[in-house]
């Protein structure tokens, strides 16, 4: 068996595992900024970096991935000057672009630049990172802005994150009142830029890395004692789905590098890759649970945490709804007639 999906394929000897250390993960993400800046030129390096983080620890990966995504977005925008917001080499970023019922930000022009007000939901680590890229509506169309999260006009809602998975990545809402911001790109640029869909592929790479680490536990168990036919079936299933996911990620990297993943083509590619990798990760969760039973879930901290973390992280994929959206993309635009 060619074990291209094993966790040790993603190990980085010069970067020991961080474990569930958010501060360490953000420091590591700052060091990895050049990889994020070079996403368009070397997308495979970017995806394998994220897979490595996912294989190590999902709390660390969940903290690092948005910062790397922000670095990539800012590079695509021409690295706007964010000095007025206090951005420097020590800054860390979140990316808050989700929409939720009853929540949203609105931008108005102020004498010294745009000001944001409103409520933003699903803001992970907003009390930990120093800055964020956020989407807000203005009088034209949605736009991306950078903000400093320590501004007194921002109040964080805390105490609502009860998740057993990714428990160290607290996620809540923030209320924003007349907070200065810097526009990143023009009106509508964030959603129409060539790399909009690439961030979603990056998240899929993190899922893949975590699933590969889980599947590695099956291999280790099979080597401790001769596997029976059922154990071999579980190994074969894990190998099949992870190899498929790996090929999807490699194909995506090739498409990005070749300039074939811009605009609608990129959106379709990201939807396909995320669906393939999410299905693979869910199947790995299933066969690992069946193959190893309750022991590692109740006696091995790292394994139990990885299962819980990946279960939560995968819900960024909206299952049947995202598959229906993929179907609509495959069908393409339709006229009324």
C-alpha positions in Angstrom: 0.0 0.0 0.0 1.3 3.5 -0.9 0.7 5.3 2.3 0.6 8.8 0.9 -2.1 9.8 3.3 -0.4 8.8 6.5 0.0 11.5 9.1 3.8 11.2 9.0 3.7 12.3 5.4 2.7 15.7 6.7 5.1 15.8 9.6 7.6 18.7 9.5 10.7 17.7 11.4 11.8 21.3 11.9 8.5 22.3 13.3 7.5 20.1 16.3 3.9 19.6 17.0 2.2 22.5 18.7 -0.7 20.7 20.2 -3.8 22.7 21.1 -1.7 25.9 21.7 -3.4 28.9 20.1 -0.7 31.4 20.8 2.0 29.1 19.5 -0.2 28.4 16.4 -0.5 32.1 15.7 3.2 32.6 16.1 3.8 29.7 13.6 1.3 31.3 11.2 3.3 34.5 11.2 6.4 32.5 10.3 4.4 30.8 7.5 3.3 34.1 5.9 5.6 33.8 2.9 3.8 30.5 1.9 0.4 32.3 2.1 1.7 35.2 0.0 2.9 32.7 -2.7 -0.4 30.9 -2.9 -1.0 31.7 -6.5 2.5 30.7 -7.5 2.9 27.6 -5.4 -0.5 26.4 -4.3 0.6 22.9 -3.4 3.1 24.3 -0.8 0.2 26.2 0.7 -2.2 23.2 0.8 0.4 20.9 2.2 1.3 23.4 4.9 -2.4 23.5 5.9 -2.6 19.7 5.8 0.5 19.5 8.0 -1.2 21.8 10.6 -4.4 19.7 10.4 -2.5 16.5 11.0 -0.7 18.0 14.0 -3.7 19.5 15.9 -6.9 21.0 14.7 -7.1 23.7 17.4 -3.7 25.0 16.2 -4.8 24.6 12.6 -8.1 26.4 13.2 -6.2 29.3 14.7 -3.5 29.5 12.0 -5.6 29.0 8.9 -7.6 32.3 9.0 -4.4 34.3 9.6 -2.8 32.7 6.5 -6.0 33.3 4.5 -5.9 36.9 5.5 -2.2 37.2 4.5 -3.2 35.7 1.1 -6.1 38.1 0.7 -4.1 41.2 1.6 -1.4 40.1 -0.9 -3.9 39.8 -3.6 -5.2 43.3 -2.7 -1.7 44.7 -3.2 -0.9 44.8 0.5 -2.8 48.0 1.5 -1.2 50.2 4.1 -2.8 49.2 7.4 -0.4 51.1 9.6 -3.3 53.4 10.7 -4.8 50.4 12.4 -1.6 49.5 14.2 -0.8 46.5 12.0 2.8 45.4 12.3 4.9 42.2 12.1 3.4 41.0 15.3 -0.2 41.3 14.2 -2.5 38.4 13.8 -5.7 38.2 11.8 -9.1 36.6 11.8 -11.4 36.6 8.7 -15.1 37.2 9.5 -17.2 37.0 6.4 -20.1 34.8 7.5 -23.7 36.1 7.4 -26.2 35.3 10.0 -29.9 36.3 10.4 -30.2 39.5 12.3 -26.5 40.3 12.2 -24.4 42.4 9.8 -22.1 45.3 9.5 -22.7 48.6 7.7 -20.0 51.0 6.5 -20.4 54.7 6.3 -17.9 57.3 5.0 -16.2 59.3 7.8 -13.9 62.3 7.7 -10.9 60.1 8.2 -12.1 57.0 6.2 -14.8 54.4 6.5 -16.5 53.6 9.9 -18.2 50.3 10.7 -21.2 49.6 12.9 -23.5 46.6 13.5 -23.1 43.0 14.7 -20.8 40.4 13.3 -21.5 36.7 14.0 -19.2 33.7 14.0 -16.0 35.6 15.0 -13.5 32.9 16.1 -10.7 34.0 18.4 -11.8 37.6 18.2 -10.6 38.3 21.7 -7.2 36.7 20.9 -6.1 38.0 17.4 -5.3 41.6 17.0 -7.0 42.4 13.7 -9.6 41.1 11.3 -10.8 41.2 7.8 -14.6 41.6 7.9 -17.3 42.0 5.3 -19.7 44.9 5.6 -22.4 46.4 3.4 -22.2 50.0 2.2 -24.3 52.1 -0.1 -23.0 50.2 -3.2 -22.4 46.5 -2.4 -20.6 44.3 0.2 -17.0 45.1 0.7 -14.0 43.9 2.7 -12.5 46.0 5.5 -9.7 45.6 7.9 -10.3 46.6 11.6 -8.4 46.6 14.8 -10.1 44.3 17.3 -8.8 46.1 20.4 -10.8 49.3 19.5 -13.1 50.5 22.3 -16.0 50.5 19.9 -15.9 46.7 19.7 -17.7 44.6 22.4 -17.3 40.8 22.3 -20.0 38.4 23.3 -18.4 35.7 25.3 -19.6 32.6 27.2 -21.7 31.1 24.4 -19.1 28.7 23.1 -20.0 25.3 24.7 -18.5 23.1 22.0 -16.6 20.0 23.0 -14.8 20.0 19.7 -12.4 23.0 19.0 -13.1 24.1 22.6 -10.0 26.2 22.6 -11.2 28.2 19.5 -13.9 30.3 21.2 -16.4 31.7 18.6 -19.0 34.4 19.3 -20.5 37.6 18.1 -19.1 41.1 18.3 -21.0 44.4 18.4 -19.2 47.1 16.4 -20.0 50.8 17.0 -18.4 53.5 14.9 -15.1 51.7 14.4 -12.5 53.0 11.9 -11.6 50.7 9.1 -9.5 50.4 6.0 -11.1 49.2 2.8 -9.4 46.2 1.2 -10.1 46.1 -2.5 -12.9 47.9 -4.2 -16.7 47.4 -3.9 -17.5 43.7 -4.5 -13.8 42.8 -4.9 -13.7 40.3 -2.1 -16.4 38.1 -3.6 -15.2 38.4 -7.3 -11.4 38.3 -6.9 -9.7 35.3 -8.6 -8.7 33.7 -5.3 -12.1 33.9 -3.5 -12.7 30.2 -3.7 -9.2 29.1 -2.8 -9.6 29.8 0.9 -12.3 27.1 1.0 -9.9 24.6 -0.6 -7.4 25.5 2.0 -9.9 24.6 4.8 -10.4 21.2 3.0 -6.7 20.6 3.2 -6.9 21.0 7.0 -9.7 18.5 7.1 -7.6 16.1 5.0 -4.6 16.4 7.3 -6.7 15.6 10.4 -8.4 12.7 8.7 -5.0 11.3 7.6 -3.8 11.5 11.2 -6.9 9.6 12.4 -6.5 7.0 9.7 -2.9 6.6 10.8 -4.3 5.2 14.1 -5.9 2.4 12.1 -2.5 1.5 10.6 -0.8 1.6 13.9 -3.5 -0.7 15.4 -3.1 -3.2 12.6 0.6 -3.4 13.1 0.3 -4.1 16.8 -1.5 -7.4 16.0 -2.4 -9.3 12.8 -5.5 -7.7 11.4 -8.5 -9.7 10.5 -10.6 -9.2 7.4 -12.8 -6.5 9.0 -9.7 -4.5 10.0 -8.3 -4.8 6.5 -11.6 -3.6 5.1 -11.4 -0.5 7.3 -7.8 0.2 6.2 -8.8 -0.3 2.6 -11.7 2.1 2.9 -9.6 4.7 4.6 -6.9 4.4 1.9 -9.5 4.7 -0.9 -11.3 7.8 0.3 -8.1 9.6 1.4 -6.3 8.8 -1.8 -9.3 10.3 -3.7 -9.2 13.4 -1.5 -5.5 13.8 -2.0 -5.9 13.6 -5.8 -8.7 16.3 -5.6 -6.3 18.6 -3.6 -3.5 18.0 -6.0 -5.7 18.7 -9.0 -6.9 21.9 -7.4 -3.3 23.0 -6.8 -2.5 22.3 -10.4 -5.6 24.3 -11.6 -4.7 27.3 -9.4 -1.1 27.3 -10.6 -2.2 27.1 -14.3 -4.7 29.9 -13.9 -7.7 27.6 -14.4 -9.3 28.3 -11.0 -10.5 31.9 -11.4 -14.0 33.2 -11.3 -16.9 30.6 -11.8 -14.3 27.9 -12.5 -12.7 28.4 -9.1 -16.1 28.4 -7.4 -17.0 25.1 -9.0 -13.6 23.6 -8.3 -13.8 24.6 -4.6 -17.2 23.1 -4.2 -16.1 19.8 -5.7 -12.9 19.6 -3.7 -14.7 20.4 -0.4 -17.4 17.8 -1.1 -14.8 15.1 -1.9 -12.6 15.9 1.1 -15.6 16.3 3.5 -17.0 13.0 2.4 -13.6 11.3 2.9 -13.1 12.8 6.4 -16.6 11.7 7.5 -15.9 8.2 6.2 -12.6 8.1 8.0 -14.4 9.2 11.2 -16.8 6.3 10.7 -14.3 3.5 9.9 -11.9 4.6 12.6 -14.7 4.6 15.1 -15.8 1.1 14.0 -12.3 -0.3 13.8 -10.9 1.0 17.1 -14.0 1.0 19.3 -14.4 3.1 22.4 -10.9 2.6 23.9 -9.1 5.5 22.2 -12.1 7.7 22.5 -12.1 7.3 26.3 -8.4 6.7 27.1 -6.3 8.6 24.5 -6.6 12.3 24.9 -5.1 13.3 21.5 -7.3 10.8 19.6 -10.5 11.8 21.4 -9.8 15.5 20.9 -9.0 15.0 17.2 -12.3 13.2 16.7 -14.3 15.9 18.5 -12.4 18.7 16.8 -12.8 17.3 13.3 -16.5 16.6 13.8 -17.1 20.3 14.6 -14.7 21.6 12.0 -16.4 19.6 9.2 -19.7 21.4 9.9 -18.2 24.3 8.0 -19.3 22.1 5.1 -23.1 22.3 4.9 -23.6 18.7 3.8 -26.6 18.2 1.6 -27.0 22.0 1.1 -23.5 22.3 -0.3 -24.1 19.3 -2.5 -27.2 20.9 -3.8 -25.2 24.1 -4.5 -22.7 22.0 -6.3 -25.4 20.6 -8.4 -26.6 24.0 -9.3 -23.1 25.0 -10.3 -22.8 21.9 -12.5 -26.1 22.8 -14.2 -25.0 26.4 -14.8 -27.1 29.5 -15.4 -30.5 28.9 -16.8 -32.9 31.2 -18.5 -36.5 31.7 -17.6 -37.6 29.9 -20.7 
